[in-house]
Amino acid sequence: QTSEYRNQVSSLSAGVNINNLRREHIESIPYRLSPDKEQSRIVEKLDEQFTWLDAAVAALKRVQANLKRYRATVLKAVCEGCLVPTEAELARRESRTYEPASVLLEHILAERHSRWKGFDAKYPVPKTIESGEMPQLPEGWTWASLDQLLIYLRNGISQKPDAESGQPILRISAVRPMKVDLNDVRFLADSSNPYLDYVVEDGDLLFTRYNGNPALTGVCGVVRNPARDIVHPDKLIRAKVPRHLADPHFLELVLNSGESRGFLASRIRTTAGQAGISGTDLRSIPLPLAPLAEQQRIALEADRRLSIIDEVQIELEANLKRANSLRRSIL
């Protein structure tokens, strides 16, 4: 299994679809032969080292599995209002009043309607959610549809990014659950005017409209502090909410988990190997809405915990790579 032996095997093997070795090839491969007693000592030492290494790798993979479960637990707590004290609990402790999410939703709907004034088209009444058909929420929360929160929803640019430089445009792979990689871009020909309406901004929610993997279809991430003008492609859908009334970082959390994710997953359709969702599907998503101050506290605490998970995950992956390198070094 040494690299020296494997290199010789690779150089002798041949085939059209599957590489093959003939018996005479195997018999002709030279290898280093040590004295009999030394072979035994080497094998004994290898067994000792590999037993230790296998145990270490197994422990690292157990931690990885635990991290995955912990991440799911954090997101479940977000959706159920268990991650931080609720605004209702704090109000009782501090002997004060608070604005429940049902009232907040009324403000959002008023904002949504006011932004429509001036358009010739008839105001589209947003989809609603029958709360009686949904799981019970913490005190002060309410069920809403994403449509009720939206002030903007639009697909991106359909033009193929075939330039070496120019206008950066996000790749589909830039959006993953609760993440937007603003460095994952291609380029359109440099002509900024036609692209102005598609430039993503801080706080935008981006959804994957199509993906070869259904698990990555309909996932969303928040755009965070873009340092340059970047546009989004047709296979990503951009959504905006009134940020002074709804925290996009909180929405990013609930839209990727719980009832919201389950609803959207049930709406995914597959055509020609591509899984997809529509803007209508997105508008219909039910989501648990918390009071604004609670949204912000949840987003901060979830970010703290998920950042720790990400840091540990990076360290685990580095240690697994080290273990693989160590195995090769021993051989």
C-alpha beads as a LAMMPS data file, in Angstrom:
LAMMPS data file: protein, C-alpha beads

331 atoms
330 bonds

1 atom types
1 bond types

-500.0 500.0 xlo xhi
-500.0 500.0 ylo yhi
-500.0 500.0 zlo zhi

Masses

1 110.0

Atoms # bond

1 1 1 0.000 0.000 0.000
2 1 1 2.986 2.348 -0.131
3 1 1 3.043 5.113 -2.722
4 1 1 6.046 3.454 -4.353
5 1 1 4.086 0.236 -4.945
6 1 1 0.893 2.047 -5.984
7 1 1 2.792 4.152 -8.537
8 1 1 4.159 1.023 -10.156
9 1 1 0.695 -0.512 -10.293
10 1 1 -0.664 2.626 -11.954
11 1 1 2.099 2.652 -14.567
12 1 1 1.444 -1.003 -15.531
13 1 1 -2.378 -0.955 -15.547
14 1 1 -4.307 -0.275 -18.747
15 1 1 -7.839 -0.461 -20.093
16 1 1 -10.562 1.446 -21.929
17 1 1 -13.174 1.885 -19.192
18 1 1 -11.642 -0.074 -16.305
19 1 1 -7.897 -0.360 -15.744
20 1 1 -6.614 -3.928 -15.500
21 1 1 -3.436 -5.663 -14.364
22 1 1 -2.273 -8.984 -15.799
23 1 1 -0.780 -11.667 -13.585
24 1 1 2.680 -11.222 -15.073
25 1 1 2.523 -7.514 -14.232
26 1 1 1.828 -8.233 -10.579
27 1 1 4.589 -10.833 -10.458
28 1 1 7.079 -8.423 -12.024
29 1 1 6.611 -5.589 -9.538
30 1 1 9.685 -5.311 -7.276
31 1 1 9.270 -4.449 -3.593
32 1 1 11.555 -3.992 -0.634
33 1 1 12.052 -7.153 1.441
34 1 1 13.356 -6.945 5.000
35 1 1 14.656 -9.809 7.160
36 1 1 11.993 -12.125 8.578
37 1 1 12.208 -10.961 12.193
38 1 1 12.210 -7.344 11.125
39 1 1 9.051 -7.941 9.074
40 1 1 7.344 -9.216 12.222
41 1 1 8.455 -6.191 14.234
42 1 1 7.289 -3.839 11.469
43 1 1 3.870 -5.503 11.241
44 1 1 3.479 -5.396 15.027
45 1 1 4.360 -1.707 15.112
46 1 1 2.076 -0.927 12.162
47 1 1 -0.799 -2.684 13.892
48 1 1 -0.182 -0.660 17.048
49 1 1 0.009 2.655 15.169
50 1 1 -3.011 1.984 12.964
51 1 1 -5.130 0.836 15.909
52 1 1 -4.402 4.130 17.652
53 1 1 -4.996 6.096 14.438
54 1 1 -8.280 4.315 13.673
55 1 1 -9.514 5.057 17.177
56 1 1 -8.604 8.729 16.797
57 1 1 -10.378 8.975 13.413
58 1 1 -13.470 7.251 14.829
59 1 1 -13.524 9.749 17.714
60 1 1 -13.253 12.702 15.306
61 1 1 -16.140 11.344 13.219
62 1 1 -18.262 10.904 16.347
63 1 1 -17.680 14.558 17.191
64 1 1 -18.658 15.495 13.626
65 1 1 -21.922 13.585 13.989
66 1 1 -22.573 15.258 17.339
67 1 1 -21.953 18.678 15.783
68 1 1 -24.510 17.938 13.071
69 1 1 -27.067 16.971 15.731
70 1 1 -26.236 20.064 17.783
71 1 1 -26.710 22.317 14.734
72 1 1 -30.133 20.746 14.163
73 1 1 -30.945 21.272 17.860
74 1 1 -30.025 24.966 17.644
75 1 1 -32.263 25.483 14.596
76 1 1 -35.111 23.570 16.238
77 1 1 -34.791 25.811 19.307
78 1 1 -34.904 28.875 17.028
79 1 1 -38.174 27.762 15.421
80 1 1 -39.761 26.807 18.740
81 1 1 -38.721 29.988 20.568
82 1 1 -36.493 28.128 23.042
83 1 1 -33.083 29.578 22.177
84 1 1 -33.415 32.788 24.212
85 1 1 -36.007 34.056 26.700
86 1 1 -39.118 35.188 24.848
87 1 1 -40.103 38.832 24.755
88 1 1 -43.257 37.908 26.707
89 1 1 -41.150 36.371 29.503
90 1 1 -38.825 39.387 29.678
91 1 1 -41.774 41.804 29.700
92 1 1 -43.284 40.016 32.710
93 1 1 -39.944 39.986 34.544
94 1 1 -39.409 43.691 33.879
95 1 1 -43.042 44.695 34.457
96 1 1 -43.424 46.277 31.028
97 1 1 -45.494 45.829 27.895
98 1 1 -44.268 44.572 24.526
99 1 1 -45.521 44.454 20.958
100 1 1 -46.543 40.894 19.965
101 1 1 -45.738 39.577 16.514
102 1 1 -49.407 39.765 15.483
103 1 1 -49.237 43.565 15.827
104 1 1 -45.815 43.633 14.168
105 1 1 -47.315 41.745 11.220
106 1 1 -49.981 44.448 10.872
107 1 1 -47.211 47.087 10.655
108 1 1 -45.409 45.019 8.020
109 1 1 -48.588 44.645 5.960
110 1 1 -49.188 48.400 6.174
111 1 1 -45.601 49.022 5.017
112 1 1 -46.062 46.546 2.182
113 1 1 -49.259 48.269 1.046
114 1 1 -47.780 51.768 1.289
115 1 1 -44.894 50.785 -0.979
116 1 1 -47.379 49.627 -3.615
117 1 1 -49.082 53.011 -3.899
118 1 1 -48.302 54.688 -7.183
119 1 1 -48.360 51.470 -9.198
120 1 1 -51.118 51.185 -11.789
121 1 1 -51.643 47.477 -11.157
122 1 1 -54.106 46.297 -8.539
123 1 1 -52.541 45.687 -5.132
124 1 1 -51.867 41.917 -4.766
125 1 1 -53.325 40.760 -1.476
126 1 1 -50.656 38.577 0.177
127 1 1 -51.224 34.935 0.977
128 1 1 -52.193 34.201 4.577
129 1 1 -51.587 31.238 6.887
130 1 1 -54.329 29.483 8.825
131 1 1 -52.688 29.337 12.241
132 1 1 -55.143 26.684 13.443
133 1 1 -53.545 24.222 11.019
134 1 1 -50.003 24.957 12.229
135 1 1 -48.078 23.900 15.372
136 1 1 -48.522 26.056 18.458
137 1 1 -46.015 28.893 18.873
138 1 1 -44.614 30.606 21.981
139 1 1 -46.543 33.454 23.540
140 1 1 -46.242 36.610 21.478
141 1 1 -45.387 34.804 18.220
142 1 1 -47.598 34.356 15.159
143 1 1 -47.619 32.413 11.905
144 1 1 -47.155 34.432 8.714
145 1 1 -46.503 33.701 5.079
146 1 1 -43.312 34.929 3.475
147 1 1 -45.559 36.788 1.023
148 1 1 -46.911 38.933 3.878
149 1 1 -43.388 40.102 4.702
150 1 1 -42.134 40.719 1.162
151 1 1 -41.642 44.096 -0.440
152 1 1 -39.693 42.627 -3.373
153 1 1 -39.263 39.218 -5.059
154 1 1 -37.511 38.752 -8.366
155 1 1 -35.501 36.270 -10.427
156 1 1 -32.051 37.272 -11.637
157 1 1 -30.316 37.746 -14.981
158 1 1 -30.696 34.990 -17.585
159 1 1 -27.686 36.115 -19.642
160 1 1 -24.865 33.548 -19.735
161 1 1 -21.748 34.716 -17.860
162 1 1 -19.074 34.053 -20.493
163 1 1 -16.642 36.946 -19.937
164 1 1 -13.209 36.757 -18.315
165 1 1 -13.818 40.006 -16.447
166 1 1 -16.469 42.678 -16.123
167 1 1 -19.640 42.567 -14.030
168 1 1 -19.412 39.904 -11.263
169 1 1 -22.440 37.614 -11.124
170 1 1 -23.021 35.017 -8.429
171 1 1 -22.829 31.340 -9.283
172 1 1 -25.684 29.111 -8.140
173 1 1 -23.238 27.400 -5.767
174 1 1 -22.739 30.724 -3.950
175 1 1 -25.968 30.153 -2.004
176 1 1 -26.100 27.426 0.619
177 1 1 -28.275 27.116 3.745
178 1 1 -27.639 30.263 5.822
179 1 1 -24.685 31.290 3.672
180 1 1 -23.964 33.462 0.622
181 1 1 -20.388 33.298 -0.686
182 1 1 -19.870 36.652 -2.411
183 1 1 -16.546 35.438 -3.838
184 1 1 -18.178 32.587 -5.782
185 1 1 -18.730 34.535 -9.010
186 1 1 -18.375 34.494 -12.776
187 1 1 -18.456 37.537 -15.065
188 1 1 -20.750 39.254 -17.539
189 1 1 -19.568 41.638 -20.237
190 1 1 -18.826 45.000 -18.625
191 1 1 -21.900 47.145 -19.196
192 1 1 -23.276 48.191 -15.830
193 1 1 -26.514 50.002 -16.791
194 1 1 -28.565 46.904 -17.743
195 1 1 -27.537 45.213 -14.486
196 1 1 -28.373 47.911 -11.930
197 1 1 -31.735 46.404 -10.969
198 1 1 -30.064 43.082 -10.126
199 1 1 -27.304 44.274 -7.782
200 1 1 -27.616 42.474 -4.441
201 1 1 -27.586 44.528 -1.247
202 1 1 -26.890 43.933 2.415
203 1 1 -29.857 42.143 3.997
204 1 1 -31.232 40.625 0.771
205 1 1 -32.431 37.028 0.991
206 1 1 -31.269 34.824 -1.898
207 1 1 -33.033 31.530 -2.681
208 1 1 -31.812 28.791 -5.021
209 1 1 -34.503 28.412 -7.696
210 1 1 -32.890 25.382 -9.369
211 1 1 -30.266 22.864 -8.319
212 1 1 -29.291 19.338 -9.276
213 1 1 -29.590 18.389 -5.604
214 1 1 -33.120 18.723 -4.128
215 1 1 -31.593 19.229 -0.660
216 1 1 -30.025 22.461 -1.956
217 1 1 -33.122 23.665 -3.815
218 1 1 -35.031 26.485 -2.149
219 1 1 -32.383 27.044 0.516
220 1 1 -31.603 30.645 1.323
221 1 1 -28.909 32.877 2.697
222 1 1 -28.608 36.543 3.635
223 1 1 -26.295 38.843 1.679
224 1 1 -23.848 40.302 4.182
225 1 1 -21.962 43.535 3.475
226 1 1 -21.038 43.199 -0.235
227 1 1 -17.811 45.096 -0.914
228 1 1 -18.593 45.575 -4.644
229 1 1 -21.563 45.536 -7.014
230 1 1 -22.544 41.893 -7.611
231 1 1 -25.647 40.755 -9.493
232 1 1 -27.585 37.506 -9.197
233 1 1 -28.450 34.999 -11.938
234 1 1 -31.832 33.711 -13.060
235 1 1 -31.470 30.534 -10.986
236 1 1 -31.351 32.597 -7.791
237 1 1 -34.399 34.491 -6.502
238 1 1 -33.856 37.703 -4.530
239 1 1 -36.260 38.731 -1.776
240 1 1 -36.440 41.874 0.351
241 1 1 -38.294 42.549 3.589
242 1 1 -38.652 45.863 5.483
243 1 1 -35.568 45.540 7.688
244 1 1 -36.852 47.951 10.337
245 1 1 -39.765 45.562 10.926
246 1 1 -38.344 42.096 10.142
247 1 1 -34.793 40.853 10.749
248 1 1 -33.528 39.023 7.615
249 1 1 -30.996 37.120 9.737
250 1 1 -33.823 35.671 11.818
251 1 1 -35.769 34.829 8.647
252 1 1 -32.699 33.107 7.204
253 1 1 -32.732 30.745 10.201
254 1 1 -36.413 29.808 10.163
255 1 1 -36.653 29.545 6.359
256 1 1 -33.943 26.860 6.335
257 1 1 -35.497 24.695 9.047
258 1 1 -38.663 23.461 10.714
259 1 1 -42.098 23.846 9.133
260 1 1 -40.836 26.387 6.589
261 1 1 -38.216 24.088 5.100
262 1 1 -40.570 21.112 5.252
263 1 1 -43.230 23.044 3.329
264 1 1 -40.823 24.144 0.618
265 1 1 -39.272 20.676 0.293
266 1 1 -42.755 19.324 -0.448
267 1 1 -43.119 21.825 -3.306
268 1 1 -39.889 20.925 -5.115
269 1 1 -40.409 19.595 -8.633
270 1 1 -37.823 17.747 -10.726
271 1 1 -37.498 18.269 -14.480
272 1 1 -34.671 16.956 -16.653
273 1 1 -32.530 16.191 -13.624
274 1 1 -32.985 19.677 -12.127
275 1 1 -34.998 20.225 -8.940
276 1 1 -36.824 23.543 -8.839
277 1 1 -39.226 25.816 -6.988
278 1 1 -41.109 28.929 -8.094
279 1 1 -41.708 32.386 -6.731
280 1 1 -45.283 31.323 -5.938
281 1 1 -43.881 28.493 -3.802
282 1 1 -41.706 30.958 -1.909
283 1 1 -44.578 33.351 -1.285
284 1 1 -46.617 30.524 0.233
285 1 1 -43.997 29.474 2.807
286 1 1 -45.352 29.528 6.372
287 1 1 -42.908 30.906 8.910
288 1 1 -42.954 31.534 12.673
289 1 1 -42.694 35.261 13.345
290 1 1 -41.382 36.533 16.693
291 1 1 -41.521 40.079 18.107
292 1 1 -38.813 42.197 16.489
293 1 1 -36.562 42.540 19.573
294 1 1 -36.756 38.778 20.061
295 1 1 -35.919 38.162 16.385
296 1 1 -32.736 40.187 16.833
297 1 1 -31.729 38.407 20.052
298 1 1 -32.364 35.005 18.454
299 1 1 -30.303 35.915 15.397
300 1 1 -27.351 37.046 17.544
301 1 1 -27.395 33.968 19.791
302 1 1 -27.825 31.553 16.884
303 1 1 -24.962 33.228 15.030
304 1 1 -22.747 32.848 18.110
305 1 1 -23.514 29.149 18.477
306 1 1 -23.389 28.297 14.792
307 1 1 -20.063 30.151 14.424
308 1 1 -18.579 27.969 17.159
309 1 1 -19.899 24.867 15.393
310 1 1 -18.338 26.027 12.112
311 1 1 -14.975 26.679 13.784
312 1 1 -14.952 23.242 15.412
313 1 1 -15.999 21.633 12.111
314 1 1 -13.080 23.280 10.294
315 1 1 -10.673 22.039 12.967
316 1 1 -12.118 18.513 12.760
317 1 1 -11.716 18.413 8.987
318 1 1 -8.114 19.599 9.342
319 1 1 -7.409 16.866 11.903
320 1 1 -8.957 14.199 9.672
321 1 1 -6.671 15.329 6.854
322 1 1 -3.720 15.164 9.253
323 1 1 -4.711 11.630 10.212
324 1 1 -4.780 10.608 6.558
325 1 1 -1.362 12.189 5.989
326 1 1 -0.042 10.444 9.095
327 1 1 -1.265 7.085 7.776
328 1 1 0.633 7.647 4.527
329 1 1 3.725 8.764 6.461
330 1 1 3.668 5.585 8.572
331 1 1 3.456 3.442 5.437

Bonds

1 1 1 2
2 1 2 3
3 1 3 4
4 1 4 5
5 1 5 6
6 1 6 7
7 1 7 8
8 1 8 9
9 1 9 10
10 1 10 11
11 1 11 12
12 1 12 13
13 1 13 14
14 1 14 15
15 1 15 16
16 1 16 17
17 1 17 18
18 1 18 19
19 1 19 20
20 1 20 21
21 1 21 22
22 1 22 23
23 1 23 24
24 1 24 25
25 1 25 26
26 1 26 27
27 1 27 28
28 1 28 29
29 1 29 30
30 1 30 31
31 1 31 32
32 1 32 33
33 1 33 34
34 1 34 35
35 1 35 36
36 1 36 37
37 1 37 38
38 1 38 39
39 1 39 40
40 1 40 41
41 1 41 42
42 1 42 43
43 1 43 44
44 1 44 45
45 1 45 46
46 1 46 47
47 1 47 48
48 1 48 49
49 1 49 50
50 1 50 51
51 1 51 52
52 1 52 53
53 1 53 54
54 1 54 55
55 1 55 56
56 1 56 57
57 1 57 58
58 1 58 59
59 1 59 60
60 1 60 61
61 1 61 62
62 1 62 63
63 1 63 64
64 1 64 65
65 1 65 66
66 1 66 67
67 1 67 68
68 1 68 69
69 1 69 70
70 1 70 71
71 1 71 72
72 1 72 73
73 1 73 74
74 1 74 75
75 1 75 76
76 1 76 77
77 1 77 78
78 1 78 79
79 1 79 80
80 1 80 81
81 1 81 82
82 1 82 83
83 1 83 84
84 1 84 85
85 1 85 86
86 1 86 87
87 1 87 88
88 1 88 89
89 1 89 90
90 1 90 91
91 1 91 92
92 1 92 93
93 1 93 94
94 1 94 95
95 1 95 96
96 1 96 97
97 1 97 98
98 1 98 99
99 1 99 100
100 1 100 101
101 1 101 102
102 1 102 103
103 1 103 104
104 1 104 105
105 1 105 106
106 1 106 107
107 1 107 108
108 1 108 109
109 1 109 110
110 1 110 111
111 1 111 112
112 1 112 113
113 1 113 114
114 1 114 115
115 1 115 116
116 1 116 117
117 1 117 118
118 1 118 119
119 1 119 120
120 1 120 121
121 1 121 122
122 1 122 123
123 1 123 124
124 1 124 125
125 1 125 126
126 1 126 127
127 1 127 128
128 1 128 129
129 1 129 130
130 1 130 131
131 1 131 132
132 1 132 133
133 1 133 134
134 1 134 135
135 1 135 136
136 1 136 137
137 1 137 138
138 1 138 139
139 1 139 140
140 1 140 141
141 1 141 142
142 1 142 143
143 1 143 144
144 1 144 145
145 1 145 146
146 1 146 147
147 1 147 148
148 1 148 149
149 1 149 150
150 1 150 151
151 1 151 152
152 1 152 153
153 1 153 154
154 1 154 155
155 1 155 156
156 1 156 157
157 1 157 158
158 1 158 159
159 1 159 160
160 1 160 161
161 1 161 162
162 1 162 163
163 1 163 164
164 1 164 165
165 1 165 166
166 1 166 167
167 1 167 168
168 1 168 169
169 1 169 170
170 1 170 171
171 1 171 172
172 1 172 173
173 1 173 174
174 1 174 175
175 1 175 176
176 1 176 177
177 1 177 178
178 1 178 179
179 1 179 180
180 1 180 181
181 1 181 182
182 1 182 183
183 1 183 184
184 1 184 185
185 1 185 186
186 1 186 187
187 1 187 188
188 1 188 189
189 1 189 190
190 1 190 191
191 1 191 192
192 1 192 193
193 1 193 194
194 1 194 195
195 1 195 196
196 1 196 197
197 1 197 198
198 1 198 199
199 1 199 200
200 1 200 201
201 1 201 202
202 1 202 203
203 1 203 204
204 1 204 205
205 1 205 206
206 1 206 207
207 1 207 208
208 1 208 209
209 1 209 210
210 1 210 211
211 1 211 212
212 1 212 213
213 1 213 214
214 1 214 215
215 1 215 216
216 1 216 217
217 1 217 218
218 1 218 219
219 1 219 220
220 1 220 221
221 1 221 222
222 1 222 223
223 1 223 224
224 1 224 225
225 1 225 226
226 1 226 227
227 1 227 228
228 1 228 229
229 1 229 230
230 1 230 231
231 1 231 232
232 1 232 233
233 1 233 234
234 1 234 235
235 1 235 236
236 1 236 237
237 1 237 238
238 1 238 239
239 1 239 240
240 1 240 241
241 1 241 242
242 1 242 243
243 1 243 244
244 1 244 245
245 1 245 246
246 1 246 247
247 1 247 248
248 1 248 249
249 1 249 250
250 1 250 251
251 1 251 252
252 1 252 253
253 1 253 254
254 1 254 255
255 1 255 256
256 1 256 257
257 1 257 258
258 1 258 259
259 1 259 260
260 1 260 261
261 1 261 262
262 1 262 263
263 1 263 264
264 1 264 265
265 1 265 266
266 1 266 267
267 1 267 268
268 1 268 269
269 1 269 270
270 1 270 271
271 1 271 272
272 1 272 273
273 1 273 274
274 1 274 275
275 1 275 276
276 1 276 277
277 1 277 278
278 1 278 279
279 1 279 280
280 1 280 281
281 1 281 282
282 1 282 283
283 1 283 284
284 1 284 285
285 1 285 286
286 1 286 287
287 1 287 288
288 1 288 289
289 1 289 290
290 1 290 291
291 1 291 292
292 1 292 293
293 1 293 294
294 1 294 295
295 1 295 296
296 1 296 297
297 1 297 298
298 1 298 299
299 1 299 300
300 1 300 301
301 1 301 302
302 1 302 303
303 1 303 304
304 1 304 305
305 1 305 306
306 1 306 307
307 1 307 308
308 1 308 309
309 1 309 310
310 1 310 311
311 1 311 312
312 1 312 313
313 1 313 314
314 1 314 315
315 1 315 316
316 1 316 317
317 1 317 318
318 1 318 319
319 1 319 320
320 1 320 321
321 1 321 322
322 1 322 323
323 1 323 324
324 1 324 325
325 1 325 326
326 1 326 327
327 1 327 328
328 1 328 329
329 1 329 330
330 1 330 331
